[in-house]
Amino acid sequence: RDAMVAYEDEEIEPFTKELDLSMDNVVVVDNLPVVPPEKVEKLIGILIKLYSKIGQIAESEDGSYKGLSMPMDDVKNESKGFAFVEFVDKKSAAMAVEQTDGHKLDKNHVFSVVRFSEFSRIVEVQDKYEAPPPPQYKERGNLREWLADPKARDQYVTRFSDESEILWNDTPESKDVDRHVFNRKKWTDTGHQWSPHGTYVVTFHRPGLRLWGGEDFEAAGRFMHTNVRLVDFSPCETFLVTSTWADPREKVDENAKAVIIWDVRTGEEKRAFKNEGAKDKAMEPFVWSHDGKYFAKLADDAIQVYSTADFKLLDKKSIKLPGVKEFKWSPAQNVIAAYIPGQDAGQTPARVVLVDIPSRKELRQKNLFSVAEIAMFWHPDGTYLAVKVDRQKSKNTKSYSFELFRLKERDVPIEVLEINSPVVTFAWEPKGHRFCLVHGEPPRVDCSFYTMMQENKSQVKLIKTLEKKPVNEIHWSPAGHHVVLAGMKTLNGQLLFFNADDMEVLGEDEHFMCTDIEWDPTGRYVCTYVSAFRQAMENGYIIWNFAGKVQLRVTKDKFFQFLWRPRPPSLLSADKEKDIRKKLPEYSARYLEEDRQAREFAEKAHLREQQAKRDEYDKGESQRKKLYLEWQKERRELRGCVTDDEDEYESVEETFEELLSTKEDKML
């Protein structure tokens, strides 16, 4: 009885788990051969052998039910041409649909496989078609509203810990609330990426990726491609390329799409490619032409160029270049520069070839002998192509030179620039005719500036060399004129801000452990940051102006990423931009006055804030005095006197002692 009582008194939670009636672990296999009863067992055996490789089939303990049912037509005494396969879990059923839908049993029987729940939906479709209601149009708003900012500020996105922020780049005096645009936790699984014109920001997720845009960064597109690793937009933001490859720790899907090209506006899949090589490595990437009309990738002894008109191979054939190792599109015209290494132990020279697309006409080629290494650098406006050539003169001796192609001149003339020391890095000035190269033996190297035009004549000329500088990276401003010469990695973030017009150093500083440098689209500000992806300590970022003066310094633990929001290309002509530069002093006077007024307003705002705090204090003090007088009578009655003067009171101290306990100890 006691045991019964104890059992009755126990609190037993009710059983609330619902029975799963979805039958998502069952698949329907259609388009099977119609067979007589004597061949049913053989066909069932073939199906069980096929599907047991995908997942465990649900069987009864006594073996009477093998997890597969094939309905029979009793009138015709033959099978009905379909079967039901039951797995022990839903995941196996999903894999069965993915792997066997379209499977060819023979030339007359191609499987059509769906889940049972989907089969039920198909069966219940009405005989008479009823068009669904059209989706309600949703206004996306102005996807480029940030360009209309009255202060002409730029935006940037940061990611730290599990949080993302989009902020304005404002003046040093501005408050955090003035900088804030948007923030969200767990917005992306890995990082962010802007589209080329800044219209969209990309977030990465396991099932695929999403695009966001507009004033409130609402969802603007979704593209389903599992485990996307790389994303690339066409230059005009018309198309989007997603790339993935298998994780070697997981089961490899031989039929998986490695690369998918999408229409950004409609979300339509335009073309997909399977990885014909190792499934756990990235497929050879596609590279876009400057106008987005073509995309190309490297193949064996060829370059495959595809047209976005039909997403098929241009002229249905590759560009045959036996031994081709590398190619690069011109940033301003549909011309490909391809590098073909030498062969037969130097008997056949290496070649750099310029090919026009779509005509496939060879515009220029240059034979190069004794080549050890080559790197190609296009000028951002396609005017020049620099080819860095390292030659192996002897076993222990190398020579270094640049082959400089002038694309805008007749017959594409080539100049050779010899360098007397190893070249660390090279970079063109984005707008203009200058370039900078870092050469010498690290860590102290020389930084030399050259021009391609001397007194309006096509001739390479050295302008200036900065000697013995701790530099291994060159970062030109997008507008030209200014450059940051940086000492990264082992050089711990040494920064030299240089004016290439006057050939003078504007400032030198250091961002310790700096991992990345990013110029803003206007070329007025540059950000240096320490990413937790590469460095666990000192995470955060600094925004500098072009002269090296700190505008903003932010320290954040687990800071991962900083990206400026790009701007679309200017709609102004080159002549109009030149005219604006001439009138810059006139415009700058207006903006300087606006900045002065803004600073004055900020100072007055600070004074107003102080006055508001003072007024609040005085108001509180007045209230306290009022209460003090109201409680005066009660206070005096408690004290037994008629004064509030503390000096009129006599302070008396009394000490009371009380014996609490005693204890006697014997001393030995």
Secondary structure, DSSP 8 states (H G I E B T S, - for coil): -HHHHHHHHS-------------TTEEEEES-----HHHHHHHHHHHHHHHTTTS-B---TTSS--SEE--EETTTTEE-SEEEEEBSSHHHHHHHHHHHTT-EEETTEE-EEEEHHHHHHHHT--SS--------------TTGGGG-TT---EEEEEETTEEEEEE---TT--HHHHEEEEEET--SS-EEE-TTSS-EEEEETTEEEEEETTTTEEEEEEE-TT--EEEE-TTSSEEEEE----TTS---TT--SEEEEETTT--EEEEE---S-TTS-----EE-TTSSEEEEEETTEEEEEETTTTEEGGGS-EE-TT--EEEE-SSSSEEEEEE--BTTTTB-EEEEEEETTT--EEEEEEE-SEEEEEEEE-TTSSEEEEEEEEE-SSS-EEEEEEEEETTSTT--EEEEEESS-EEEEEE-SSSSEEEEEESSSSSEEEEEEEEEETTEEEEEEEEEEEEE---EEEE-TTSSEEEEEE-GGG-SEEEEEETTTTEEEEEEE-TT--EEEE-TTSSEEEEEE-TTT-SSS-EEEEEETTS-EEEEEE-TTEEEEEE-------S-HHHHHHHHHTHHHHHHHHHHHHHHHHHHHHHHHHHHHHHHHHHHHHHHHHHHHHHHHTHHHHHHHHTSS---GGGS-------------------
